[in-house]
């Protein structure tokens, strides 16, 4: 009944053609995803080999039907290894290509032995290819499952499920041939039937599904990287000014936790002198050093950002106004006690800090302006000091 609606060799031919097209698309688009380019290259090559393998089964009555199965199963084995490599690259795992290469070479040598159009040789090819592919498909699924991306992206979980389903289908097919003793024709193929059709359709849908899902994952990773770049200052690794504006505004607008917060505007003293005397490369190192001190000294939960140039900003949870001033003073003292060393030469670094408390109804722009004025006042009064609510702490 199934063969009345579907010609299985035609299914193989269409699957092969669509897989080759999908591989070309993946290979072409890999240039738009520099971070994922090795993964897309490996997956594109895997889809190409799957398409080539399916095409080898499309002409059972010709000379290709004699040599096709051996070449087809060889292509499937290569595809399994490439799919594993692509999954490893896509999800940040560390593959062992040498071990995989040795296993693949052994497989290709073995799969060439049962090349006659005989039922016994066909069974040997099915067994060899299944036993070889199942571990690589399982490992590829495990890479997706163990990836941190699995908790964030549905596409990664879908990729894991597709790979696991692929391994399961290969296993079920092998078990069906071995345990149910499905008859094989003299050319090594099984007679038309519902089970063969279902396996053909299942295998034929996998290259398309993998192509779509891998592109979705690559696009999501690219979007995540662009978002990270927008949120993070490249030099110091702190939050960017843009992300500070978005996050701080959200924190201040939703005071549901009842937590008081202070805004610290932190300005390096005489940073221009450091740049002029030691060069901008040393100046960059100084900024990184300052960011490390800020991370170390400010309590957990503080939102620390590089505001621009030699200015930093921190939104800090505090117990009250006095505690905010104490935190700022402790930070100032810690920075003064932590000079940057250029070789054996210490470069002293001091901070002028303006402090303001968040008040009901106050906007982020108002707090930034207030803290900035107080940092400027700290500089005007001699630098290396903290000013908050018009009070002055001398160093």
C-alpha positions as CSV (number, residue, x, y, z in Angstrom):
1,X,0.0,0.0,0.0
2,X,2.8,2.4,0.9
3,X,4.6,1.9,-2.4
4,X,1.4,2.9,-4.2
5,X,1.8,6.4,-3.0
6,X,5.6,6.7,-2.6
7,X,8.4,5.5,-4.7
8,X,11.2,4.9,-2.2
9,X,14.2,5.5,-4.6
10,X,12.5,8.8,-5.5
11,X,12.3,9.7,-1.8
12,X,16.1,9.0,-1.6
13,X,16.8,11.1,-4.7
14,X,14.8,14.1,-3.5
15,X,16.3,13.8,0.0
16,X,19.8,13.7,-1.6
17,X,19.1,16.8,-3.7
18,X,17.5,18.8,-0.9
19,X,20.4,17.8,1.4
20,X,23.0,19.0,-1.1
21,X,21.1,22.3,-1.4
22,X,20.9,22.7,2.3
23,X,24.6,22.0,2.6
24,X,25.4,24.7,0.0
25,X,23.2,27.2,1.9
26,X,24.9,26.5,5.2
27,X,28.3,26.7,3.6
28,X,27.4,30.1,2.0
29,X,26.0,31.6,5.2
30,X,28.8,30.5,7.4
31,X,30.6,33.8,6.6
32,X,27.9,35.7,8.4
33,X,28.6,33.9,11.6
34,X,32.3,34.2,12.3
35,X,32.0,32.8,15.8
36,X,30.2,29.7,14.6
37,X,32.0,29.3,11.3
38,X,33.9,26.1,12.2
39,X,30.6,24.5,13.4
40,X,28.7,25.6,10.3
41,X,31.4,24.3,8.0
42,X,31.4,20.9,9.7
43,X,27.6,20.6,9.7
44,X,27.4,21.7,6.1
45,X,29.9,19.0,5.1
46,X,27.9,16.5,7.2
47,X,24.7,17.4,5.4
48,X,26.5,17.2,2.1
49,X,27.7,13.7,2.9
50,X,24.2,12.7,4.0
51,X,22.8,13.9,0.7
52,X,25.5,12.1,-1.2
53,X,24.7,8.9,0.7
54,X,21.0,9.1,0.0
55,X,21.7,9.7,-3.7
56,X,23.7,6.5,-3.8
57,X,20.5,4.5,-3.0
58,X,18.3,6.2,-5.6
59,X,19.1,3.9,-8.6
60,X,18.8,0.3,-7.4
61,X,18.5,-1.1,-10.9
62,X,21.6,0.4,-12.4
63,X,25.3,0.0,-12.0
64,X,25.0,2.6,-9.2
65,X,22.8,0.1,-7.4
66,X,25.7,-2.3,-7.2
67,X,28.4,0.0,-5.9
68,X,26.0,2.6,-4.4
69,X,25.3,1.0,-1.0
70,X,29.0,0.7,-0.1
71,X,29.6,4.4,-1.1
72,X,26.3,5.4,0.6
73,X,27.1,3.8,4.0
74,X,30.7,5.2,3.8
75,X,29.2,8.7,3.3
76,X,26.8,8.2,6.2
77,X,29.8,7.3,8.4
78,X,31.7,10.4,7.4
79,X,28.5,12.5,8.0
80,X,28.2,11.1,11.5
81,X,31.7,12.1,12.4
82,X,31.3,15.6,10.9
83,X,28.0,16.1,12.7
84,X,29.7,15.2,16.0
85,X,32.5,17.7,15.2
86,X,30.0,20.4,14.3
87,X,28.1,19.9,17.5
88,X,31.3,20.1,19.5
89,X,32.3,23.3,17.9
90,X,28.8,24.8,18.2
91,X,28.5,24.1,21.9
92,X,32.1,24.8,23.0
93,X,33.2,21.2,23.6
94,X,36.7,19.9,22.9
95,X,36.5,17.2,20.3
96,X,39.3,14.6,19.7
97,X,39.6,14.6,15.9
98,X,42.6,12.3,15.9
99,X,40.6,9.5,17.7
100,X,37.6,10.1,15.4
101,X,39.9,10.1,12.3
102,X,41.4,6.7,13.3
103,X,37.9,5.3,14.0
104,X,36.6,6.7,10.6
105,X,39.5,5.2,8.7
106,X,38.9,1.8,10.2
107,X,35.2,2.1,9.4
108,X,35.8,3.0,5.8
109,X,38.2,0.1,5.4
110,X,35.6,-2.3,6.9
111,X,32.6,-1.0,5.0
112,X,34.4,-1.6,1.7
113,X,34.6,-5.4,2.4
114,X,30.9,-6.4,2.1
115,X,30.4,-4.8,-1.3
116,X,28.6,-7.5,-3.2
117,X,24.8,-7.2,-4.0
118,X,24.0,-10.0,-1.5
119,X,21.6,-10.1,1.4
120,X,24.4,-11.1,3.8
121,X,26.6,-8.3,2.6
122,X,23.7,-5.8,3.0
123,X,23.1,-7.0,6.6
124,X,26.8,-6.5,7.3
125,X,26.7,-3.0,5.9
126,X,23.7,-2.1,7.9
127,X,25.2,-3.4,11.1
128,X,28.6,-1.8,10.6
129,X,27.1,1.7,9.7
130,X,24.7,1.6,12.6
131,X,27.2,0.5,15.2
132,X,29.6,3.2,13.9
133,X,27.1,6.1,13.7
134,X,25.1,5.6,17.0
135,X,28.0,6.6,19.3
136,X,28.8,9.7,17.3
137,X,25.2,10.8,17.1
138,X,24.8,10.2,20.9
139,X,27.9,12.3,21.6
140,X,26.6,15.1,19.4
141,X,23.3,15.0,21.3
142,X,25.2,15.1,24.6
143,X,27.2,18.1,23.5
144,X,23.9,20.0,23.0
145,X,22.5,18.6,26.3
146,X,25.5,19.7,28.4
147,X,25.9,23.1,26.8
148,X,25.0,26.2,28.9
149,X,22.9,27.2,25.8
150,X,20.5,24.4,26.5
151,X,18.9,26.2,29.4
152,X,18.6,29.4,27.3
153,X,17.6,28.4,23.8
154,X,14.8,26.1,22.7
155,X,16.6,25.6,19.5
156,X,19.5,23.9,21.3
157,X,17.1,21.6,23.1
158,X,15.5,20.8,19.8
159,X,18.9,20.1,18.3
160,X,19.5,17.7,21.2
161,X,16.2,15.9,20.6
162,X,16.7,15.7,16.8
163,X,20.2,14.1,17.3
164,X,18.9,11.7,20.0
165,X,16.0,10.8,17.7
166,X,18.4,10.2,14.9
167,X,20.4,7.8,17.0
168,X,17.2,6.1,18.2
169,X,16.0,5.6,14.7
170,X,19.3,4.1,13.6
171,X,19.1,1.8,16.6
172,X,15.5,0.7,16.0
173,X,16.3,0.1,12.3
174,X,19.2,-2.1,13.2
175,X,17.1,-4.0,15.8
176,X,14.3,-4.5,13.3
177,X,16.6,-6.1,10.8
178,X,18.4,-8.2,13.3
179,X,15.6,-9.3,15.6
180,X,12.6,-9.4,13.2
181,X,14.6,-11.0,10.4
182,X,13.3,-8.6,7.7
183,X,14.0,-10.2,4.3
184,X,16.5,-8.6,1.9
185,X,16.5,-8.7,-1.8
186,X,19.4,-10.1,-3.9
187,X,20.8,-6.6,-4.4
188,X,20.9,-6.0,-0.7
189,X,17.8,-3.8,-0.3
190,X,14.7,-4.6,1.6
191,X,11.4,-5.1,-0.3
192,X,9.0,-2.1,-0.4
193,X,6.8,-1.9,2.6
194,X,5.5,0.4,5.3
195,X,8.4,0.0,7.6
196,X,11.0,0.8,4.9
197,X,9.0,3.8,3.8
198,X,8.8,5.1,7.4
199,X,12.5,4.7,7.9
200,X,13.1,6.4,4.5
201,X,10.9,9.4,5.4
202,X,12.4,9.7,8.9
203,X,16.0,9.7,7.6
204,X,15.0,12.0,4.8
205,X,13.6,14.7,7.2
206,X,16.7,14.8,9.4
207,X,19.1,16.8,7.1
208,X,16.5,19.6,6.6
209,X,15.7,19.7,10.4
210,X,19.3,19.9,11.3
211,X,20.0,22.6,8.8
212,X,17.1,24.8,10.1
213,X,18.0,24.3,13.8
214,X,21.7,24.8,13.4
215,X,21.1,28.1,11.6
216,X,18.7,29.2,14.4
217,X,21.3,28.3,17.0
218,X,24.0,30.2,15.1
219,X,21.8,33.3,14.8
220,X,20.9,33.2,18.5
221,X,24.6,32.9,19.4
222,X,25.4,35.8,17.2
223,X,22.6,37.9,18.8
224,X,23.8,37.0,22.2
225,X,27.4,38.0,21.3
226,X,26.2,41.3,20.0
227,X,24.2,41.9,23.1
228,X,27.2,41.0,25.3
229,X,29.3,43.5,23.4
230,X,26.7,46.2,23.9
231,X,26.4,45.4,27.6
232,X,30.1,45.1,28.4
233,X,33.0,47.5,28.3
234,X,35.7,45.7,26.2
235,X,38.6,47.2,28.1
236,X,37.6,46.6,31.7
237,X,34.9,43.9,31.4
238,X,32.6,46.0,33.5
239,X,29.1,46.9,32.5
240,X,28.8,49.5,29.7
241,X,27.2,52.9,30.2
242,X,24.3,51.8,27.9
243,X,23.6,48.7,30.0
244,X,23.9,50.8,33.2
245,X,21.2,53.2,32.0
246,X,18.9,50.3,31.2
247,X,19.6,48.1,34.3
248,X,19.8,50.9,36.8
249,X,16.6,52.5,35.6
250,X,14.9,49.1,36.0
251,X,16.3,48.6,39.5
252,X,15.4,52.1,40.7
253,X,11.9,51.9,39.2
254,X,11.1,48.5,40.9
255,X,12.0,49.0,44.5
256,X,9.9,46.0,45.5
257,X,12.7,44.5,47.5
258,X,12.8,47.5,49.8
259,X,16.6,47.7,49.3
260,X,18.1,51.2,49.6
261,X,20.7,52.0,46.9
262,X,23.4,54.6,46.6
263,X,24.9,55.9,43.4
264,X,28.7,56.4,43.4
265,X,30.3,58.5,40.6
266,X,34.0,57.5,40.7
267,X,36.6,59.7,38.9
268,X,40.3,58.9,38.6
269,X,42.6,61.7,39.7
270,X,45.2,63.0,37.2
271,X,44.6,60.2,34.7
272,X,45.6,62.5,31.9
273,X,49.0,62.9,33.6
274,X,49.4,59.1,33.7
275,X,48.6,58.8,30.0
276,X,51.0,61.6,29.1
277,X,53.8,60.3,31.2
278,X,53.5,56.5,30.6
279,X,51.5,56.2,27.4
280,X,48.0,55.1,26.6
281,X,48.9,51.4,26.8
282,X,49.8,51.8,30.5
283,X,46.7,54.0,30.9
284,X,44.6,51.1,29.7
285,X,46.3,48.8,32.2
286,X,45.6,51.3,34.9
287,X,41.9,51.3,34.0
288,X,41.8,47.5,34.2
289,X,43.6,47.6,37.6
290,X,41.0,50.1,38.9
291,X,38.1,47.9,37.7
292,X,39.6,45.0,39.6
293,X,39.8,47.0,42.8
294,X,36.2,48.1,42.3
295,X,35.0,44.5,41.9
296,X,37.0,43.5,45.0
297,X,35.9,46.3,47.3
298,X,32.2,46.8,46.4
299,X,29.7,44.4,47.9
300,X,27.9,41.7,46.0
301,X,24.9,43.0,44.2
302,X,26.6,46.2,43.1
303,X,26.1,47.3,39.5
304,X,29.5,48.6,38.4
305,X,30.0,50.3,35.1
306,X,32.7,52.2,33.2
307,X,30.8,55.4,32.6
308,X,33.3,56.9,30.1
309,X,37.0,57.7,29.8
310,X,38.4,57.7,33.4
311,X,35.0,57.7,35.1
312,X,33.3,54.8,36.7
313,X,29.8,54.5,38.2
314,X,28.4,52.1,40.8
315,X,24.9,51.5,42.0
316,X,25.4,49.9,45.4
317,X,22.8,48.3,47.8
318,X,23.3,50.0,51.2
319,X,21.7,50.0,54.7
320,X,21.5,53.8,54.7
321,X,23.1,57.1,53.8
322,X,25.9,56.8,56.4
323,X,26.7,53.3,55.2
324,X,26.9,54.6,51.6
325,X,29.5,57.2,52.6
326,X,31.5,54.5,54.6
327,X,31.5,52.2,51.5
328,X,32.7,55.0,49.3
329,X,35.4,56.0,51.8
330,X,36.6,52.4,52.1
331,X,36.8,52.2,48.3
332,X,38.8,55.4,48.2
333,X,41.3,54.2,50.8
334,X,41.7,50.8,49.2
335,X,42.5,52.4,45.8
336,X,45.0,54.7,47.4
337,X,46.7,51.7,49.0
338,X,46.7,49.7,45.7
339,X,49.0,51.5,43.3
340,X,49.5,50.1,39.8
341,X,53.0,48.7,39.2
342,X,54.7,49.3,35.9
343,X,57.6,46.9,36.4
344,X,59.2,48.0,39.6
345,X,57.7,51.5,39.3
346,X,54.6,52.1,41.4
347,X,52.0,54.5,39.9
348,X,49.8,55.9,42.6
349,X,46.1,56.1,41.9
350,X,43.5,58.0,43.8
351,X,39.8,58.5,43.4
352,X,37.4,61.4,43.8
353,X,34.0,60.0,44.6
354,X,30.6,61.7,44.6
355,X,27.8,59.9,46.5
356,X,24.1,60.3,46.3
357,X,21.2,58.2,47.7
358,X,18.2,57.2,45.6
359,X,15.0,58.9,46.7
360,X,11.4,58.2,45.8
361,X,10.6,59.9,42.6
362,X,14.2,60.6,41.6
363,X,15.2,59.6,38.1
364,X,18.5,58.0,37.2
365,X,19.5,61.1,35.2
366,X,19.0,63.2,38.3
367,X,21.0,60.9,40.5
368,X,23.8,60.8,37.9
369,X,23.9,64.6,37.7
370,X,24.0,64.9,41.5
371,X,26.7,62.4,42.0
372,X,28.7,63.9,39.1
373,X,28.6,67.4,40.7
374,X,29.8,65.9,44.0
375,X,32.7,64.1,42.3
376,X,33.6,67.4,40.6
377,X,33.4,69.1,44.0
378,X,35.7,66.4,45.5
379,X,38.3,67.2,42.8
380,X,37.9,71.0,43.4
381,X,38.6,70.5,47.1
382,X,41.9,68.7,46.5
383,X,41.1,65.3,45.0
384,X,41.4,61.9,46.7
385,X,38.2,62.3,48.7
386,X,34.5,61.5,49.0
387,X,31.7,64.1,48.9
388,X,28.1,63.1,49.6
389,X,25.3,65.4,50.6
390,X,27.7,68.3,50.8
391,X,29.8,66.6,53.5
392,X,33.5,66.2,53.0
393,X,35.8,63.5,54.1
394,X,39.5,64.3,53.8
395,X,42.1,61.7,53.0
